[in-house]
């Protein structure tokens, strides 16, 4: 690993977020000191992975401070720590969701917390009350878990005169989460424990930026494993901008999966996986070749590619010709089942919706998002304010609580420059021989297509055998499907056990 010629104390001082200097500008008049962090500590028992576990839940705030010790933000997190004698080999896993601007409620109340909300699979969640049930698939049998809400999400917020925008950017966000993790390790005495970080959707982007802060910039927190669920690392490959042919290539296998699921193919294959293997080969071979030829594509080759494309997407050759062989996801959601009068979802294309009318190019809304949002918000508020005893007058921000995001790494994502954080992860793998990466992808996810994740994580610079892929018969939040929740839990449990 790269070594910096700094003492640990100096490194930690430099590791203070860049926003600290901005937050510490001289004030014209004294501010009232903030109250102590708001926390609740409760004791619980449960059975997870078939193992009875007694554990302590700590729900509440940790203050981030500037270099002068002034609190600048309250990070809300829920920590679940196994009771009993200290075990130096007991892992700790830090989890968060994406957005950017989403609280950790989805992974917390949907997948890995000791309780979860039970909702119907691939259907609207309806109105409350929603069942909040024991979650035997929680990972507490193999790891302590800390669910983190970054500033502007959940119950996390800036303090004093510090503005939220100070934390809202790829690098700024990663620095603040890294700062929280260091504080948590200090408070809980877990610096030598096996450590895992993991996120969903933009949370995978955060994971790559975060490991750059933990291992790349300051080299003070080594990580055993990175858990990527519904991965997006290279925004350029999936950018829906004119002239970017890769956007059509990385979504084609997802279109094939969805057309197969809805039995919308002209010739329906019996098995999904071999069909997707063929779709991958078509995408990276004849299809991208045809797109790159542009106007130089011969009529004969165009006809051949168009016919094959219809066979993989379920769309008519006439429609594909009018679309110039290039179908955006938004058009696909509307067109695939147009004759049935329904649209398919973006986050999970197993969900179907009914639009105001059957005309137009894109759907009115995403049925796979409005089908689940009410239940998760109700669940986190009911559970945290009830079982966990957390008292606050603040509203829990499920998603949408942050403002304009700063996408700068070396350039700004402004329509011409797009973020790619995959190199952060490949460097971490090269410089930490004990690090491995878990990748979980749903076949029916258009927000973060599985082929896009494969393309990002198999580029030069990624050591062979250090990234493992797992696939699920659902979408972006594969854990809404009970069978996939069990599989995801078992897969990650195995990954942690192999790495600790």
C-alpha positions as CSV (number, residue, x, y, z in Angstrom):
1,X,0.0,0.0,0.0
2,X,1.2,3.5,-0.7
3,X,2.8,5.0,2.5
4,X,2.7,8.7,3.3
5,X,5.6,10.2,5.3
6,X,3.2,11.5,8.0
7,X,2.5,10.6,11.6
8,X,-0.9,9.1,12.3
9,X,-1.8,12.3,14.1
10,X,-0.8,14.4,11.2
11,X,-2.6,12.2,8.8
12,X,-5.8,12.4,10.8
13,X,-5.5,16.2,10.9
14,X,-5.1,16.3,7.1
15,X,-8.0,13.8,6.9
16,X,-10.3,16.4,8.4
17,X,-12.8,17.2,5.6
18,X,-11.8,19.9,3.1
19,X,-15.1,21.6,4.1
20,X,-13.7,22.2,7.6
21,X,-11.8,25.2,6.5
22,X,-14.9,26.7,4.9
23,X,-17.0,25.9,7.8
24,X,-14.5,27.5,10.2
25,X,-14.7,31.0,8.8
26,X,-14.5,33.7,11.5
27,X,-18.0,34.7,12.7
28,X,-19.0,38.2,13.5
29,X,-20.7,37.1,16.6
30,X,-20.6,34.1,18.9
31,X,-22.9,31.2,18.2
32,X,-24.7,29.2,20.8
33,X,-23.0,25.8,21.2
34,X,-25.1,22.9,19.8
35,X,-26.6,20.4,22.3
36,X,-24.9,17.1,22.9
37,X,-25.5,14.4,20.2
38,X,-29.0,13.0,20.4
39,X,-28.8,9.2,21.0
40,X,-30.8,6.3,22.2
41,X,-29.3,2.9,23.3
42,X,-31.4,-0.2,23.6
43,X,-30.9,-3.9,24.1
44,X,-32.4,-6.6,21.8
45,X,-32.3,-10.3,20.9
46,X,-32.9,-12.1,17.6
47,X,-32.1,-15.1,15.4
48,X,-30.1,-14.3,12.3
49,X,-28.7,-16.8,9.9
50,X,-30.0,-19.4,12.3
51,X,-27.9,-18.1,15.2
52,X,-29.4,-16.5,18.4
53,X,-27.8,-13.1,18.9
54,X,-28.1,-10.6,21.8
55,X,-27.1,-7.1,20.6
56,X,-27.1,-3.4,21.5
57,X,-28.6,-0.9,19.1
58,X,-27.4,2.7,19.2
59,X,-29.5,5.1,17.2
60,X,-28.4,8.7,17.0
61,X,-26.0,11.4,16.1
62,X,-22.2,11.7,15.8
63,X,-20.8,15.2,15.4
64,X,-18.3,16.0,12.7
65,X,-16.0,18.8,13.8
66,X,-13.7,21.2,12.1
67,X,-10.0,21.5,12.9
68,X,-10.8,23.8,15.8
69,X,-13.2,21.3,17.4
70,X,-16.4,23.1,16.3
71,X,-19.3,20.8,15.4
72,X,-20.3,21.3,11.7
73,X,-22.6,18.4,11.1
74,X,-24.6,15.7,12.9
75,X,-24.4,12.3,11.2
76,X,-27.3,10.0,12.2
77,X,-26.5,6.3,12.2
78,X,-27.9,3.1,13.6
79,X,-25.3,0.7,15.0
80,X,-26.0,-2.9,15.9
81,X,-23.2,-4.5,17.9
82,X,-23.2,-8.0,19.3
83,X,-23.2,-8.3,23.1
84,X,-20.7,-10.4,25.0
85,X,-16.9,-10.5,25.3
86,X,-15.0,-8.5,22.8
87,X,-13.9,-10.5,19.8
88,X,-11.0,-9.0,17.8
89,X,-12.0,-11.0,14.8
90,X,-15.6,-9.8,14.8
91,X,-16.1,-7.8,11.6
92,X,-18.0,-4.5,11.3
93,X,-19.8,-3.4,8.2
94,X,-20.7,0.2,7.3
95,X,-23.7,0.4,4.9
96,X,-25.5,3.3,3.2
97,X,-27.7,3.9,0.2
98,X,-27.4,6.2,-2.7
99,X,-29.2,9.0,-4.5
100,X,-27.1,11.0,-4.0
101,X,-29.5,12.2,-1.3
102,X,-31.0,9.0,-0.1
103,X,-31.1,7.8,3.5
104,X,-30.0,4.3,4.4
105,X,-33.6,3.2,5.0
106,X,-33.7,0.9,2.0
107,X,-30.9,-1.4,3.1
108,X,-31.8,-0.9,6.7
109,X,-35.5,-1.7,6.6
110,X,-35.4,-3.8,3.4
111,X,-32.4,-6.0,3.6
112,X,-30.0,-6.2,6.5
113,X,-31.5,-4.6,9.6
114,X,-32.9,-6.9,12.4
115,X,-36.4,-5.8,11.4
116,X,-37.7,-5.2,7.8
117,X,-40.9,-4.0,6.2
118,X,-42.8,-6.7,4.4
119,X,-44.3,-5.6,1.1
120,X,-45.8,-7.5,-1.9
121,X,-43.4,-8.4,-4.6
122,X,-43.6,-6.5,-7.8
123,X,-46.8,-4.8,-6.8
124,X,-47.8,-1.5,-5.3
125,X,-47.4,-1.4,-1.5
126,X,-50.8,0.3,-1.0
127,X,-51.6,2.1,2.2
128,X,-50.6,1.5,5.9
129,X,-50.3,-0.3,8.2
130,X,-47.3,-2.1,6.7
131,X,-46.0,-5.3,8.5
132,X,-42.7,-4.7,10.2
133,X,-41.3,-8.2,10.9
134,X,-38.3,-10.0,12.3
135,X,-35.5,-10.3,9.7
136,X,-33.6,-13.6,10.0
137,X,-31.7,-12.6,6.9
138,X,-29.9,-9.8,8.7
139,X,-26.1,-10.3,8.8
140,X,-25.7,-9.8,12.5
141,X,-24.6,-13.4,13.0
142,X,-21.4,-12.7,11.1
143,X,-20.8,-8.9,11.5
144,X,-21.8,-5.9,13.5
145,X,-23.6,-3.4,11.2
146,X,-23.6,0.4,11.1
147,X,-26.2,2.1,8.8
148,X,-25.1,5.6,7.9
149,X,-27.2,8.6,6.7
150,X,-24.9,11.2,5.0
151,X,-25.6,14.9,5.6
152,X,-28.9,15.9,4.2
153,X,-30.4,12.4,4.3
154,X,-32.3,10.6,7.1
155,X,-31.8,12.5,10.3
156,X,-28.4,13.9,9.4
157,X,-28.0,17.7,9.0
158,X,-25.4,20.5,9.1
159,X,-24.9,22.4,12.3
160,X,-24.7,26.1,13.1
161,X,-24.0,28.2,10.1
162,X,-22.4,25.4,8.1
163,X,-24.3,24.9,4.8
164,X,-25.3,21.5,3.5
165,X,-23.7,22.2,0.1
166,X,-20.3,22.0,1.9
167,X,-20.9,18.2,2.0
168,X,-22.7,17.7,-1.3
169,X,-20.3,16.3,-3.8
170,X,-18.5,13.1,-4.8
171,X,-15.3,13.9,-2.8
172,X,-16.9,16.0,-0.1
173,X,-19.4,13.3,0.7
174,X,-16.8,10.6,0.8
175,X,-14.6,12.7,3.1
176,X,-17.5,13.2,5.6
177,X,-18.4,9.5,5.6
178,X,-14.7,8.6,6.1
179,X,-14.6,11.0,9.0
180,X,-17.6,9.4,10.6
181,X,-16.1,5.9,10.2
182,X,-12.9,7.0,11.9
183,X,-14.9,8.5,14.8
184,X,-16.9,5.3,15.1
185,X,-13.8,3.2,15.2
186,X,-12.4,5.4,17.9
187,X,-15.5,5.4,20.1
188,X,-16.0,1.6,19.7
189,X,-12.4,0.5,19.9
190,X,-12.6,-1.4,16.6
191,X,-9.5,-0.2,14.6
192,X,-8.2,-3.7,14.3
193,X,-11.4,-5.4,13.4
194,X,-12.1,-6.7,9.8
195,X,-13.9,-3.9,8.0
196,X,-16.4,-3.9,5.2
197,X,-18.0,-1.0,3.4
198,X,-21.0,-1.3,1.2
199,X,-23.7,0.7,-0.6
200,X,-26.5,0.5,-3.1
201,X,-26.8,2.5,-6.4
202,X,-25.0,5.8,-5.9
203,X,-23.8,4.2,-2.7
204,X,-21.5,2.1,-4.9
205,X,-20.1,5.3,-6.3
206,X,-19.6,6.5,-2.7
207,X,-17.9,3.2,-1.9
208,X,-15.2,3.8,-4.5
209,X,-14.7,7.4,-3.5
210,X,-14.8,6.4,0.2
211,X,-12.1,3.8,-0.2
212,X,-10.0,6.4,-1.9
213,X,-10.3,8.5,1.2
214,X,-9.7,5.6,3.6
215,X,-6.8,3.9,1.8
216,X,-5.8,6.1,-1.1
217,X,-5.5,9.6,0.4
218,X,-4.6,9.0,4.0
219,X,-3.9,5.3,4.1
220,X,-5.1,4.9,7.7
221,X,-8.1,2.6,7.4
222,X,-7.5,-0.7,5.6
223,X,-10.7,-2.4,4.3
224,X,-11.3,-6.2,3.9
225,X,-14.2,-6.0,1.5
226,X,-16.3,-3.7,-0.6
227,X,-19.9,-4.6,-1.1
228,X,-21.5,-3.1,-4.3
229,X,-25.2,-3.6,-4.7
230,X,-26.7,-2.3,-8.0
231,X,-23.4,-0.7,-9.2
232,X,-22.8,2.5,-11.0
233,X,-19.1,3.6,-11.2
234,X,-18.7,4.9,-14.8
235,X,-21.3,7.5,-15.5
236,X,-19.9,8.2,-18.9
237,X,-20.7,4.8,-20.3
238,X,-24.4,5.2,-19.4
239,X,-24.7,8.8,-20.2
240,X,-27.8,9.5,-22.3
241,X,-26.2,12.0,-24.5
242,X,-26.2,12.2,-28.3
243,X,-23.2,10.4,-29.8
244,X,-22.5,8.1,-26.9
245,X,-23.0,4.6,-28.3
246,X,-22.1,2.8,-25.1
247,X,-25.4,3.8,-23.5
248,X,-27.2,1.4,-25.9
249,X,-24.7,-1.3,-25.5
250,X,-24.7,-1.5,-21.7
251,X,-28.5,-1.6,-21.5
252,X,-29.2,-4.1,-24.3
253,X,-28.7,-7.2,-22.1
254,X,-31.1,-5.6,-19.5
255,X,-33.7,-5.2,-22.3
256,X,-33.3,-8.8,-23.2
257,X,-33.8,-9.9,-19.6
258,X,-37.0,-7.8,-19.3
259,X,-38.4,-8.9,-22.6
260,X,-37.8,-12.5,-21.5
261,X,-39.5,-11.9,-18.1
262,X,-42.6,-10.4,-19.7
263,X,-42.7,-13.1,-22.4
264,X,-42.5,-10.4,-25.1
265,X,-40.0,-12.1,-27.4
266,X,-40.8,-13.3,-30.8
267,X,-39.2,-16.6,-29.9
268,X,-39.2,-17.1,-26.2
269,X,-36.1,-19.0,-24.9
270,X,-36.8,-21.5,-22.1
271,X,-33.8,-20.4,-19.9
272,X,-32.8,-16.9,-19.1
273,X,-29.0,-17.1,-18.4
274,X,-27.9,-18.6,-21.7
275,X,-30.1,-16.1,-23.5
276,X,-28.4,-13.3,-21.6
277,X,-25.0,-14.7,-22.5
278,X,-25.9,-14.5,-26.1
279,X,-27.2,-10.9,-25.7
280,X,-23.9,-9.9,-24.1
281,X,-22.0,-11.4,-27.0
282,X,-24.3,-9.6,-29.5
283,X,-23.9,-6.3,-27.6
284,X,-20.1,-6.4,-27.5
285,X,-19.8,-7.7,-31.0
286,X,-22.2,-7.1,-34.0
287,X,-24.2,-4.5,-32.2
288,X,-21.5,-2.1,-31.1
289,X,-19.7,-2.6,-34.4
290,X,-22.8,-1.5,-36.3
291,X,-23.3,1.5,-34.0
292,X,-19.7,2.7,-34.4
293,X,-20.0,2.4,-38.2
294,X,-22.7,5.1,-38.1
295,X,-23.8,6.2,-41.6
296,X,-21.2,3.9,-43.1
297,X,-23.2,0.8,-42.1
298,X,-24.3,-1.1,-45.1
299,X,-27.9,-1.9,-45.8
300,X,-27.3,-5.6,-45.6
301,X,-25.5,-5.4,-42.2
302,X,-28.1,-3.0,-40.9
303,X,-30.9,-5.4,-41.8
304,X,-29.1,-8.3,-40.1
305,X,-28.4,-6.3,-36.9
306,X,-32.0,-5.0,-36.8
307,X,-33.4,-8.5,-37.0
308,X,-31.2,-9.7,-34.2
309,X,-31.9,-6.7,-32.1
310,X,-35.7,-7.4,-32.4
311,X,-35.0,-10.9,-31.3
312,X,-33.3,-9.7,-28.1
313,X,-35.5,-6.7,-27.2
314,X,-39.0,-7.8,-28.2
315,X,-39.4,-4.6,-30.2
316,X,-40.5,-4.6,-33.8
317,X,-38.1,-4.2,-36.6
318,X,-40.2,-1.2,-37.8
319,X,-39.8,0.5,-34.5
320,X,-36.1,-0.2,-34.3
321,X,-35.6,1.2,-37.8
322,X,-37.4,4.4,-36.9
323,X,-35.2,4.6,-33.7
324,X,-32.1,4.2,-35.9
325,X,-31.2,1.0,-34.0
326,X,-30.8,3.0,-30.8
327,X,-33.5,2.6,-28.2
328,X,-33.2,4.6,-24.9
329,X,-34.4,3.0,-21.7
330,X,-37.3,5.6,-21.4
331,X,-38.6,4.6,-24.8
332,X,-38.2,0.9,-24.0
333,X,-40.3,1.2,-20.8
334,X,-43.2,2.6,-22.9
335,X,-42.8,0.5,-26.1
336,X,-42.2,-3.0,-24.9
337,X,-45.8,-3.7,-23.6
338,X,-47.6,-0.9,-25.5
339,X,-50.0,-3.3,-27.1
340,X,-50.9,-4.6,-23.6
341,X,-51.6,-1.0,-22.4
342,X,-48.9,-1.1,-19.7
343,X,-45.4,0.3,-19.1
344,X,-42.5,-1.3,-17.2
345,X,-40.5,0.1,-14.3
346,X,-37.0,1.6,-14.3
347,X,-35.7,0.4,-10.9
348,X,-37.4,-2.9,-11.4
349,X,-38.9,-3.7,-14.8
350,X,-41.0,-6.6,-13.3
351,X,-43.3,-3.8,-12.1
352,X,-45.9,-2.6,-14.6
353,X,-47.8,0.7,-14.6
354,X,-50.8,2.1,-16.4
355,X,-50.3,5.6,-17.9
356,X,-52.9,8.3,-18.6
357,X,-52.9,7.2,-22.2
358,X,-51.1,4.7,-24.4
359,X,-49.4,7.3,-26.7
360,X,-46.2,9.1,-26.2
361,X,-42.5,8.0,-26.0
362,X,-42.0,7.5,-22.3
363,X,-44.0,6.5,-19.2
364,X,-45.8,8.9,-16.8
365,X,-43.8,7.6,-13.8
366,X,-41.8,4.7,-12.5
367,X,-44.2,2.0,-11.0
368,X,-41.2,0.3,-9.3
369,X,-40.6,3.5,-7.2
370,X,-44.0,4.7,-6.3
371,X,-44.8,1.0,-5.6
372,X,-42.6,1.0,-2.5
373,X,-41.8,4.5,-1.2
374,X,-44.6,4.9,1.3
375,X,-43.9,1.7,3.1
376,X,-40.2,2.3,3.8
377,X,-40.8,5.8,5.1
378,X,-43.5,4.6,7.4
379,X,-41.3,1.7,8.6
380,X,-38.2,3.6,9.5
381,X,-40.2,6.2,11.4
382,X,-42.3,3.7,13.3
383,X,-39.3,1.4,14.1
384,X,-36.7,4.0,15.1
385,X,-39.1,6.1,17.1
386,X,-40.6,3.0,18.7
387,X,-38.4,-0.1,19.2
388,X,-35.1,2.0,19.1
389,X,-36.5,4.8,21.3
390,X,-35.1,7.6,19.1
391,X,-36.8,10.9,19.9
392,X,-36.6,13.8,17.5
393,X,-38.9,16.4,16.0
394,X,-37.0,16.3,12.7
395,X,-38.5,14.5,9.7
396,X,-36.7,11.6,8.3
397,X,-35.5,12.5,4.7
398,X,-35.9,9.3,2.7
399,X,-34.7,10.8,-0.6
400,X,-34.4,14.2,-2.2
401,X,-32.9,16.2,0.7
402,X,-29.7,17.4,-0.9
403,X,-29.2,20.3,-3.4
404,X,-27.0,20.6,-6.4
405,X,-24.3,17.9,-6.4
406,X,-20.6,18.7,-7.1
407,X,-19.4,15.9,-9.5
408,X,-15.9,17.2,-9.8
409,X,-13.0,14.7,-9.6
410,X,-10.8,16.0,-12.3
411,X,-13.7,17.6,-14.2
412,X,-17.3,18.5,-13.7
413,X,-20.2,16.3,-14.9
414,X,-21.7,19.1,-17.0
415,X,-22.9,17.2,-20.0
416,X,-19.5,16.7,-21.5
417,X,-17.4,15.4,-18.6
418,X,-18.7,12.4,-16.6
419,X,-17.4,10.8,-13.4
420,X,-15.7,7.5,-13.4
421,X,-14.7,6.3,-9.9
422,X,-13.8,2.7,-11.0
423,X,-10.0,3.6,-11.0
424,X,-10.2,4.4,-7.3
425,X,-11.4,0.8,-6.7
426,X,-8.9,-0.8,-9.0
427,X,-6.0,1.0,-7.3
428,X,-7.2,0.0,-3.9
429,X,-7.3,-3.6,-5.1
430,X,-3.7,-3.4,-6.4
431,X,-2.4,-1.7,-3.2
432,X,-4.3,-3.8,-0.7
433,X,-3.7,-7.5,-1.3
434,X,-6.3,-8.5,1.3
435,X,-9.2,-6.5,-0.3
436,X,-11.9,-8.1,-2.4
437,X,-15.1,-6.8,-4.0
438,X,-18.6,-8.3,-4.0
439,X,-20.9,-7.2,-6.8
440,X,-24.7,-7.9,-6.6
441,X,-26.8,-7.1,-9.7
442,X,-30.5,-7.5,-10.4
443,X,-31.3,-8.6,-14.0
444,X,-34.3,-6.3,-14.3
445,X,-32.6,-3.1,-13.2
446,X,-32.2,-0.2,-15.7
447,X,-31.0,2.4,-13.2
448,X,-27.7,0.4,-12.9
449,X,-27.6,-2.2,-15.6
450,X,-25.7,-5.4,-14.8
451,X,-23.7,-5.3,-18.1
452,X,-22.6,-1.8,-17.2
453,X,-21.2,-3.1,-13.9
454,X,-19.5,-5.9,-15.7
455,X,-17.8,-3.5,-18.1
456,X,-16.6,-1.2,-15.4
457,X,-15.1,-3.9,-13.2
458,X,-13.4,-6.0,-15.8
459,X,-11.2,-3.2,-17.3
460,X,-7.4,-3.2,-17.2
461,X,-6.1,-2.5,-13.7
462,X,-8.5,-4.8,-11.9
463,X,-6.5,-7.8,-10.6
464,X,-7.9,-11.2,-11.7
465,X,-10.0,-13.1,-9.2
466,X,-10.6,-10.2,-6.8
467,X,-14.1,-9.2,-7.9
468,X,-17.0,-11.6,-7.6
469,X,-20.4,-11.2,-9.4
470,X,-23.7,-12.4,-8.1
471,X,-27.1,-12.1,-10.0
472,X,-30.7,-11.9,-8.8
473,X,-34.1,-12.4,-10.4
474,X,-35.3,-8.9,-9.5
475,X,-34.3,-5.3,-10.0
476,X,-32.4,-2.5,-8.4
477,X,-33.6,-3.4,-4.9
478,X,-33.5,-7.1,-5.4
479,X,-34.3,-7.7,-1.7
480,X,-38.0,-6.8,-2.3
481,X,-38.2,-10.3,-3.7
482,X,-38.1,-12.7,-0.7
483,X,-36.1,-15.4,-2.5
484,X,-33.5,-12.9,-3.6
485,X,-33.3,-11.4,-0.1
486,X,-32.4,-14.9,1.1
487,X,-29.9,-15.4,-1.7
488,X,-28.3,-11.9,-1.3
489,X,-27.9,-12.4,2.5
490,X,-26.3,-15.9,2.0
491,X,-24.0,-14.6,-0.7
492,X,-22.8,-11.6,1.4
493,X,-22.5,-13.8,4.5
494,X,-20.3,-16.1,2.6
495,X,-18.2,-13.2,1.2
496,X,-17.7,-11.8,4.7
497,X,-16.7,-15.1,6.2
498,X,-14.2,-15.7,3.4
499,X,-12.6,-12.2,4.0
500,X,-12.4,-11.8,7.8
